[in-house]
Amino acid sequence: MKYKLGDFVRFVDEKMEGYVTRIIDEQMIGVTGDDDFEIPVLASKVTTVHGFEAGQSETKQPSANQKSADIPTQDKGVYLGVVNDAKAGSVVHFYLVNDTSYQLLTTLTTEKQQQIRGEYAGIIAPKKAVKIYSGQLADLQLWPKFKFQVLFYNAGSMSVNSPLVVEEKFNAKDFSGAKKQILLLDQQGWLIQLDEPELIIDAQKLKESFFKPAEEKLAVAKPQREVDLHIEKLRDDHQFLSSTEMLNIQMDHFRTALDAAIVHQYPDIVFIHGVGNGVLKHEIHKALSRNNRIQTFMDAHKDKFGYGATKVILK
């Protein structure tokens, strides 16, 4: 497979072109054009457009008088920066961001279905960022487990940092927050610190929290019996969101409402997702099929919603 996520390709037999937004298998890829529809196609039926290279907007360094407002300069400062592809918005690129004064000897391996694969190995200079992986954000639940291994090196008389080993299986909550400006990339994206300080748990405070009066504990609000997931009902700024961001917001709202319905022992609940291209409905049905608190689900009130709503029967 010679293509990578984000590559710009042209169809051999048709007047069509687009960006690689999915690697289906060794022979098949998914290509998304200007209409935002992804088309599965044999890799042999497309060709790379000359002069375009995925991820052209590589690392930009801040000017000498520019300070990292979002990434503090200190011994610690190893981050994973995740940014959308400039052209294929459904694709995200992972950058290892080094805001330390050390050279980082870095490897990334992934594990999926007990298959381990080497993805990246190299040396990342201080105040630099290097792209190490790409993925389809809509397939987040299918991503492998990531294992980062980092050695710190500096020829000067600095303290010696212990090797860093981080294993991470990402989920939706890692990308549910607002994006921030990643200065070493000069792009908006999600920033995840890999060498964050060890969490120290105050045992006494933890014990006290178990014995808080009921009125001090956070109550779970009752959801509506019909939950409208249309993005314009959830966000006023939806016109500025990518399709992937909208899907994540809709799925988060769906999960919150479903969990609340379970807590309040609803017999059933309806989710209005619309028809559209069917992606939201597919993701909802996939999540419902894996939830052991669900008895069954079906199209809801076809006379009222057509095929744009799903009724969920709870156990």
NORDA-V742102 format. One record per backbone hydrogen bond with DSSP energy under -1.0 kcal/mol. NH is the residue of the N-H (numbers start at 1). CO is the residue of the C=O. Records with the same first field share a line. If there is no record, write none. Layout:
BEGIN
NH = CO, CO
END
This chain:
BEGIN
6 = 20
7 = 4
9 = 18
10 = 47
11 = 16
12 = 45
16 = 14
18 = 9
19 = 32
20 = 7
21 = 30
22 = 30
24 = 28
25 = 28
29 = 41
30 = 22
31 = 39
32 = 19
33 = 37
36 = 33
39 = 31
41 = 29
43 = 27
45 = 42
46 = 43
47 = 10
49 = 8
52 = 49
58 = 56
66 = 63
69 = 67
79 = 97
80 = 192
81 = 95
82 = 190
83 = 93
85 = 91
91 = 88
92 = 135
93 = 83
94 = 133
95 = 81
96 = 130
97 = 79
98 = 128
99 = 77
103 = 153
104 = 124
105 = 151
106 = 122
107 = 149
108 = 120
109 = 147
110 = 117
111 = 145
112 = 115
115 = 112
117 = 110
119 = 108
120 = 108
122 = 106
124 = 104
127 = 98
128 = 125
130 = 96
132 = 94
133 = 94
135 = 92
137 = 90
139 = 136
140 = 137
142 = 139
143 = 140
145 = 111
146 = 168
147 = 109
148 = 166
149 = 107
150 = 164
151 = 105
153 = 103
164 = 150
166 = 148
168 = 146
174 = 171
175 = 172
180 = 189
182 = 187
185 = 182
186 = 182
187 = 182
189 = 180
190 = 82
192 = 80
194 = 78
195 = 78
206 = 202
207 = 203
208 = 204
209 = 205
211 = 208
216 = 213
217 = 214
227 = 270
229 = 272
233 = 230
235 = 231
240 = 237
241 = 238
246 = 242
247 = 243
248 = 244
249 = 245
250 = 246
251 = 247
252 = 248
253 = 249
254 = 250
255 = 251
256 = 252
257 = 253
258 = 254
259 = 255
260 = 256
261 = 257
262 = 258
263 = 259
264 = 260
265 = 262
266 = 261
269 = 312
270 = 225
271 = 310
272 = 227
273 = 308
274 = 308
278 = 275
282 = 278
283 = 279
284 = 280
285 = 281
286 = 282
287 = 283
288 = 284
289 = 285
291 = 288
294 = 291
295 = 313
296 = 313
298 = 311
300 = 309
304 = 301
305 = 301
306 = 302
308 = 305
310 = 271
311 = 298
312 = 269
313 = 296
314 = 267
315 = 293
END
